[in-house]
Amino acid sequence: MILIASNFGRDQHPAWYHNLKAHPEASMERGGVKATYTAGEVSNEHERARLFALADLVYKGYADYRKATASVGRRIPIMRLTLRP
């Protein structure tokens, strides 16, 4: 699972991004099933491009957010949540 810290194209990362960076263990409930994940930032450029291409298929606004953040020097982070055993 991935999370995109777009913050609607604003010039600062969303608060949840900073929280996950400081405390990468996260619990989430999906479909009534609760699980624990470890969050890590995707840094590989090819992987970031692949994930953004997939995200753009789900929501076209991500391209606009990338343009807006690039104009203020902010790079939108992508966080990957890995299921913990």
Summary of the structure (lengths in Angstrom):
residues: 85
radius of gyration: 13.4
end to end distance: 15.1
largest distance: 40.6
contacts: 206
relative contact order: 0.30
helix: 42%
strand: 28%
